[in-house]
Amino acid sequence: MNEKTYSLEEALKAQSSLRAAAGLEPERFPVSAFVGMISDEIEVLRAQGKSDDEIAGLIRQQSEIEISPAEIAANYASPGDRSRSEE
């Protein structure tokens, strides 16, 4: 069965418009939740030889998020942790 999928950008647009319509502020995430959400990407970048310092730099260059390599290391969700949270 082919399940429908949506890009992150489209999901964020939909959520943003719903929050605005409801009179809610934009959703905010603590560092631990943010790093948990991007742990798949961190895993791939690390496998490609990127350091947490380089990953933090990429995040800072492309967003207003200020994150340190230590915060990435401390909050990274391992593949085992990620699979348990999906159950």
N, CA and C of each residue as an Amber inpcrd file, in Angstrom:
protein
   261
   0.8360000  -1.1700000   0.0000000   0.0000000   0.0000000   0.0000000
   0.8880000   1.2430000   0.0000000   0.5490000   2.2180000  -0.8430000
   1.3060000   3.4670000  -0.8960000   0.6740000   4.5000000   0.0250000
   1.3260000   4.7100000   1.1500000   0.8330000   5.6930000   2.1060000
   1.2120000   7.0910000   1.6270000   0.3150000   8.0580000   1.7870000
   0.6220000   9.4390000   1.4330000   1.7680000   9.9440000   2.2890000
   2.6060000  10.7690000   1.7060000   3.6850000  11.4010000   2.4530000
   3.6900000  12.8950000   2.1430000   4.2560000  13.6560000   3.0600000
   4.3380000  15.1050000   2.9080000   5.7350000  15.5600000   3.2860000
   6.2190000  16.5820000   2.6060000   7.5390000  17.1190000   2.9390000
   7.4710000  17.8590000   4.2700000   8.6110000  17.9860000   4.9040000
   8.6980000  18.7310000   6.1570000   8.2130000  20.1610000   5.9590000
   8.5970000  20.7670000   4.8510000   8.2010000  22.1440000   4.5850000
   6.6770000  22.2950000   4.5470000   5.9940000  21.3670000   3.8660000
   4.5450000  21.4340000   3.7840000   3.8940000  21.1610000   5.1420000
   4.4460000  20.2210000   5.8980000   3.9100000  19.9440000   7.2310000
   4.0600000  21.1680000   8.1310000   5.2070000  21.8530000   8.0350000
   5.4260000  23.0460000   8.8530000   4.4910000  24.1780000   8.4430000
   4.2450000  24.3310000   7.1430000   3.2920000  25.3500000   6.6830000
   1.9070000  25.0820000   7.2590000   1.4680000  23.8330000   7.1890000
   0.1420000  23.4740000   7.6950000   0.0590000  23.7230000   9.1940000
   1.0710000  23.2620000   9.9490000   1.0550000  23.4610000  11.3880000
   1.0640000  24.9450000  11.7350000   1.8820000  25.7120000  11.0400000
   1.9830000  27.1420000  11.2950000   0.6470000  27.8320000  11.0610000
  -0.0280000  27.5010000   9.9710000  -1.3160000  28.1400000   9.6940000
  -2.3710000  27.7280000  10.7290000  -2.3520000  26.4790000  11.1670000
  -3.3020000  26.0330000  12.1860000  -3.0470000  26.7170000  13.5200000
  -1.7780000  26.8520000  13.8950000  -1.4490000  27.5180000  15.1600000
  -1.8660000  28.9850000  15.1060000  -1.6260000  29.6320000  13.9580000
  -2.0170000  31.0400000  13.8050000  -3.5330000  31.1780000  13.8920000
  -4.2600000  30.2950000  13.2170000  -5.7270000  30.3430000  13.2490000
  -6.2600000  30.1220000  14.6640000  -5.5480000  29.3410000  15.4490000
  -5.9630000  29.0520000  16.8260000  -5.4860000  30.1160000  17.8100000
  -4.7210000  31.0960000  17.3120000  -4.2030000  32.1410000  18.1880000
  -3.0370000  31.6890000  19.0330000  -2.3550000  30.6430000  18.6000000
  -1.2200000  30.1020000  19.3600000   0.0990000  30.6570000  18.8210000
   1.0600000  30.7700000  19.6950000   2.4110000  31.1810000  19.3050000
   3.0710000  30.0490000  18.5210000   4.1060000  30.3730000  17.7330000
   4.8490000  29.2980000  17.0590000   5.3790000  28.3010000  18.0900000
   5.3660000  27.0270000  17.7180000   5.8490000  25.9850000  18.6200000
   7.3520000  26.1280000  18.8150000   7.8090000  25.8810000  20.0280000
   9.2370000  25.9560000  20.3580000   9.6670000  24.6200000  20.9480000
  10.9230000  24.2730000  20.7220000  11.4400000  22.9870000  21.1600000
  12.6740000  23.1830000  22.0290000  12.7760000  22.4510000  23.1340000
  14.0210000  22.4790000  23.9020000  15.1220000  21.7860000  23.0870000
  16.3560000  22.0620000  23.4330000  17.4920000  21.4910000  22.7010000
  17.3730000  19.9770000  22.5950000  16.9960000  19.3150000  23.6820000
  16.9320000  17.8500000  23.6590000  15.9400000  17.3530000  22.6060000
  14.7850000  17.9890000  22.5010000  13.7820000  17.5730000  21.5110000
  14.2580000  17.8910000  20.0970000  14.8750000  19.0620000  19.9150000
  15.3740000  19.4380000  18.5990000  16.4350000  18.4520000  18.1150000
  17.4110000  18.1730000  18.9560000  18.4740000  17.2400000  18.5520000
  17.8890000  15.8490000  18.3380000  16.9370000  15.4490000  19.1460000
  16.2760000  14.1730000  18.9210000  15.6230000  14.1050000  17.5560000
  14.9960000  15.2080000  17.1320000  14.3300000  15.2440000  15.8250000
  15.3110000  15.1600000  14.6700000  16.5060000  15.6900000  14.8490000
  17.4710000  15.7000000  13.7460000  18.5410000  14.6150000  13.8860000
  18.3230000  13.6700000  14.7780000  19.3280000  12.6290000  15.0130000
  19.5590000  11.7320000  13.7930000  18.5320000  11.5000000  12.9710000
  18.7510000  10.7280000  11.7310000  19.7940000  11.4250000  10.8580000
  19.6370000  12.7310000  10.7070000  20.5510000  13.4980000   9.8670000
  21.9470000  13.5580000  10.4840000  22.0020000  13.7150000  11.8070000
  23.3020000  13.7200000  12.4920000  24.0220000  12.3980000  12.2540000
  23.2880000  11.2960000  12.3540000  23.8840000   9.9780000  12.1420000
  24.5040000   9.8740000  10.7500000  23.7810000  10.3180000   9.7360000
  24.2900000  10.2460000   8.3550000  25.5000000  11.1590000   8.1770000
  25.4250000  12.3740000   8.7010000  26.5490000  13.2980000   8.5780000
  27.7870000  12.7800000   9.2970000  27.6060000  12.2060000  10.4660000
  28.7470000  11.6060000  11.1760000  29.3470000  10.4700000  10.3570000
  28.5000000   9.6500000   9.7400000  28.9890000   8.5420000   8.9100000
  29.7610000   9.0650000   7.7000000  29.4340000  10.2730000   7.2720000
  30.1410000  10.8950000   6.1530000  31.4120000  11.6010000   6.6100000
  31.7200000  11.4950000   7.9010000  32.9480000  12.0630000   8.4370000
  32.8310000  13.4500000   9.0320000  31.6200000  13.9720000   9.1430000
  31.4390000  15.3000000   9.7210000  31.4870000  15.2070000  11.2500000
  32.1330000  16.1900000  11.8520000  32.1940000  16.2590000  13.3160000
  30.9630000  16.9980000  13.8390000  30.7270000  16.8730000  15.1410000
  29.6190000  17.6050000  15.7460000  29.8430000  19.1110000  15.6280000
  31.0970000  19.5450000  15.6250000  31.4060000  20.9580000  15.4250000
  30.9660000  21.4040000  14.0300000  31.2450000  20.5870000  13.0330000
  30.8240000  20.9230000  11.6720000  29.2990000  20.9090000  11.5340000
  28.6680000  19.9420000  12.1790000  27.1990000  19.8520000  12.1350000
  26.5850000  21.0770000  12.8120000  27.1080000  21.4650000  13.9660000
  26.6180000  22.6650000  14.6560000  26.7950000  23.8890000  13.7650000
  27.9110000  23.9530000  13.0660000  28.1600000  25.0670000  12.1450000
  27.1480000  25.1080000  11.0120000  26.8210000  23.9450000  10.4540000
  25.8050000  23.8870000   9.3910000  24.4650000  24.4000000   9.8960000
  24.1010000  23.9790000  11.0960000  22.8240000  24.4160000  11.6790000
  22.8330000  25.9280000  11.8660000  23.9180000  26.4650000  12.4190000
  24.0050000  27.9140000  12.6630000  23.9980000  28.7030000  11.3570000
  24.6450000  28.1730000  10.3150000  24.7060000  28.8740000   9.0240000
  23.3440000  28.9490000   8.3470000  22.5140000  27.9430000   8.5300000
  21.2640000  27.8450000   7.7880000  20.0230000  28.2170000   8.6010000
  20.2120000  28.6200000   9.8500000  19.0650000  28.9570000  10.6950000
  19.5140000  29.9370000  11.7660000  18.5770000  30.3220000  12.5850000
  18.8860000  31.1890000  13.7190000  19.1480000  30.3760000  14.9780000
  19.2830000  29.0800000  14.8350000  19.4920000  28.1900000  15.9760000
  20.9660000  28.2210000  16.3850000  21.1890000  28.5520000  17.6390000
  22.5360000  28.5490000  18.2020000  22.6930000  27.2710000  19.0080000
  23.4900000  26.3710000  18.5150000  23.6870000  25.0830000  19.1850000
  25.1720000  24.7590000  19.1970000  25.6170000  24.1270000  20.2530000
  27.0320000  23.7830000  20.3790000  27.2480000  22.3090000  20.0520000
  28.4810000  21.9580000  19.7010000  28.7930000  20.5430000  19.4920000
  28.5020000  19.7140000  20.7450000  28.7370000  20.2830000  21.9140000
  28.4690000  19.5620000  23.1730000  26.9750000  19.2840000  23.3320000
  26.1220000  20.2250000  22.9200000  24.6740000  19.9970000  23.0080000
  24.2320000  18.9040000  22.0410000  24.8590000  18.8680000  20.8740000
  24.5510000  17.7960000  19.9210000  24.9430000  16.4560000  20.5210000
  26.1680000  16.3740000  21.0330000  26.6610000  15.1140000  21.5980000
  25.8110000  14.6600000  22.7880000  25.4230000  15.5850000  23.6350000
  24.6800000  15.2300000  24.8460000  23.2440000  14.8110000  24.5630000
  22.6670000  15.2940000  23.4760000  21.2490000  15.0650000  23.2120000
  20.9690000  14.1660000  22.0160000  22.0200000  13.6890000  21.3530000
  21.8520000  12.8110000  20.1930000  21.0920000  11.5480000  20.5990000
  20.0890000  11.2050000  19.8130000  19.3150000   9.9810000  20.0630000
  19.8620000   8.8820000  19.1660000  20.3970000   7.8400000  19.7730000
  20.9620000   6.7320000  19.0060000  19.8620000   6.0300000  18.2120000
  20.2390000   5.2610000  17.1820000  19.2080000   4.5250000  16.4210000
  18.3100000   3.6780000  17.3190000  18.8630000   3.0610000  18.3490000
  18.0530000   2.2660000  19.2740000  17.0590000   3.1090000  20.0420000
  17.5010000   4.2970000  20.4690000  16.5920000   5.2080000  21.1760000
  15.4850000   5.6960000  20.2530000  15.8240000   5.9670000  18.9970000
  14.8300000   6.4490000  18.0430000  13.8080000   5.3720000  17.7260000
  14.2250000   4.1370000  17.5860000  13.2730000   3.0770000  17.2480000
  12.3350000   2.7920000  18.4210000  12.8250000   2.9340000  19.6430000
  11.9720000   2.7470000  20.8200000  10.9310000   3.8460000  20.9290000
  11.2800000   5.0670000  20.5310000  10.3180000   6.1700000  20.6510000
   9.2320000   6.0780000  19.5910000   9.4380000   5.3120000  18.5300000
   8.4490000   5.1710000  17.4670000   7.4470000   4.0700000  17.7630000
   7.6950000   3.2660000  18.7890000   6.8060000   2.1480000  19.1210000
   5.5720000   2.6040000  19.8340000
